[in-house]
């Protein structure tokens, strides 16, 4: 058996089946990588860049393609090939979209290797380290009025979740307004009102994660937090039993993250914008994350495991970031099950067809926990029916808008 081709498949489909998220965005794009062989086996991976800048992905895949064509069964070793491709592109792909596309190619290699060996990928990454993993519904915006947020959490509870994450601030879908507080006091009063309402109506046992989104504030109406605002908010929210607070500062503020970690009881999380082990190391050596959040579809499955081990040496935990489509989600699930210090998984609740139709058997979910996949490889597929049903729409990446097709804010 040998590799005969490497292809990019760009698709566009409904963002989700979650009505509380469809109020601000209708579509999602995705970039899958297929590694073909001279047998019926095809490896399938996904790069998170397909959600943001899908148009760029195919040319980068073409750059790496000659390295893989012709490789035989025994040469299909994802760790070794990641290193080879990374060092062939170190002048331009040390971070950002280059290494991110490499993560999708690596995911396809792991999927192919798992299919060849008839093993779930987590077994190849070091073996299963969990019987089950706590999972949270990623709820994105905090809908306003709070009745909309409560309705969203109740919907997730009915879907079986015992944990959820939603954003700092609020978004009112009726008039598309956002919270525009400028001072620490304004943010503290609003966030405390939000958490009081949730705890009163949902109860103390439901697990809550919060996301500042300060690594990617795109709306000029929203004030980016400095350490003063972040510290005030986190200290005020300590009484509400928050599982973690994600990205309370811009992703490159290492010193600010370290200060928050030293001075608040809420676990400080971050890392979705970090693309390499070296970038995570800057935070690890500064004790700047309580919980690191690598994304296997952004950093790669092998590097995900390496980052987790890095933080395990400091007795720190890991939580997956996962907002890719179906293959990227499975890349994160498999990496998580191979990693002892993963505390919680991110899942898209009420997911759309670029998740559900891509899963071979779906993932096994029970009482708020993910159970380990059992099928060989990642457990994903890309049929001709899927490719024909969800043709790619240029401009459907996040923060682009195709009139009448895609809406963001």
WONORKA-V935000 format. One record per backbone hydrogen bond with DSSP energy under -1.0 kcal/mol. CO is the residue of the C=O (numbers start at 0). NH is the residue of the N-H. E is the energy in kcal/mol with one decimal. If there is no record, write none. Layout:
CO,NH,E  CO,NH,E
//
This chain:
0,72,-1.7  1,37,-1.5  2,69,-2.7  4,35,-2.6  6,33,-3.0  8,31,-2.8  10,29,-2.2  12,27,-2.6  17,20,-1.6  17,21,-1.7  20,23,-1.7  20,24,-1.1  25,14,-2.8  27,12,-2.4  29,10,-2.3  30,46,-1.9  31,8,-3.0  32,44,-2.4  33,6,-2.7  34,42,-2.4  35,3,-2.2  35,4,-1.2  42,34,-2.7  44,32,-2.4  46,49,-1.9  47,50,-1.8  48,52,-3.0  50,397,-2.8  52,55,-1.6  55,59,-1.1  56,60,-2.3  57,61,-2.1  58,62,-1.3  59,63,-1.5  60,64,-1.7  63,66,-1.4  64,67,-1.6  64,68,-1.9  67,70,-2.0  70,2,-2.4  71,74,-1.9  72,75,-1.5  74,76,-1.9  76,80,-2.6  77,81,-2.5  78,82,-2.0  79,83,-2.1  80,84,-2.7  81,85,-2.9  82,86,-2.3  83,87,-1.3  85,88,-1.1  88,91,-1.6  88,92,-3.1  95,99,-1.7  96,100,-2.5  97,101,-1.8  98,102,-1.4  99,103,-1.2  100,104,-2.0  101,105,-2.7  102,106,-2.2  103,107,-1.8  104,108,-2.1  105,109,-2.6  106,110,-2.4  107,111,-2.4  108,112,-2.8  109,113,-2.6  110,114,-2.0  111,115,-2.5  112,116,-2.5  113,118,-2.5  118,376,-2.7  119,122,-1.4  120,124,-1.5  121,126,-2.0  132,369,-3.0  133,344,-2.4  135,346,-2.2  136,164,-2.6  139,166,-2.7  141,170,-2.1  144,147,-2.1  145,149,-2.7  146,150,-2.2  147,151,-1.7  148,152,-2.4  149,153,-2.5  150,154,-1.8  151,155,-2.0  152,156,-2.4  153,157,-2.1  154,158,-1.2  155,160,-2.3  156,159,-1.7  161,206,-2.5  162,136,-2.4  163,208,-2.3  164,138,-3.1  165,210,-1.6  169,178,-1.6  170,143,-2.0  171,175,-1.7  176,171,-2.8  182,186,-2.1  183,187,-2.7  184,188,-2.6  185,189,-2.0  186,190,-2.8  187,191,-2.5  188,192,-1.8  189,193,-2.2  190,194,-2.6  191,195,-2.7  192,196,-2.0  193,197,-2.2  194,198,-2.8  195,199,-2.2  196,200,-2.2  197,201,-3.5  206,163,-2.0  207,242,-2.9  208,165,-1.5  209,245,-3.5  210,167,-2.6  212,215,-1.4  218,221,-2.1  225,229,-2.4  226,230,-2.9  227,231,-2.0  228,232,-2.5  229,233,-2.7  230,234,-2.4  231,235,-1.9  232,236,-1.7  236,239,-2.0  237,240,-1.1  243,209,-2.3  244,268,-2.6  245,211,-3.6  246,213,-2.1  249,252,-1.9  251,253,-1.5  252,256,-2.2  253,257,-2.3  254,258,-2.1  255,259,-2.1  256,260,-2.6  257,261,-1.8  258,262,-1.1  259,263,-1.1  266,244,-2.5  267,289,-2.7  267,290,-2.0  268,246,-2.0  269,292,-2.2  270,273,-1.7  275,279,-1.7  276,280,-2.2  277,281,-1.1  279,283,-2.5  280,284,-2.6  282,287,-2.8  283,286,-1.5  289,316,-1.3  290,269,-1.3  291,318,-2.6  293,320,-1.7  294,297,-2.0  294,298,-3.3  296,47,-2.6  299,303,-1.9  300,304,-1.9  301,305,-1.9  302,306,-2.8  303,307,-2.4  304,308,-2.1  305,309,-2.1  306,310,-2.0  307,311,-2.1  308,312,-1.6  310,313,-1.2  310,315,-2.6  311,314,-2.1  316,291,-2.2  317,342,-3.4  324,328,-2.4  325,329,-2.1  326,330,-2.2  327,331,-1.8  328,332,-2.2  329,333,-2.6  330,334,-2.1  331,335,-2.4  332,336,-2.2  333,337,-1.0  335,338,-1.7  336,128,-3.4  338,341,-1.3  340,317,-2.3  343,319,-1.6  344,135,-3.0  346,137,-2.5  349,16,-2.8  351,354,-1.7  351,355,-2.3  352,356,-1.9  353,325,-2.3  354,357,-1.0  354,358,-1.6  357,380,-2.2  363,370,-3.0  365,368,-1.8  367,134,-2.1  368,365,-3.0  369,132,-2.2  376,120,-1.6  378,359,-2.5  382,386,-2.1  383,387,-2.3  384,388,-2.1  385,389,-1.7  389,11,-1.4  392,395,-1.6  396,399,-1.9  401,404,-3.0  401,405,-2.3
//
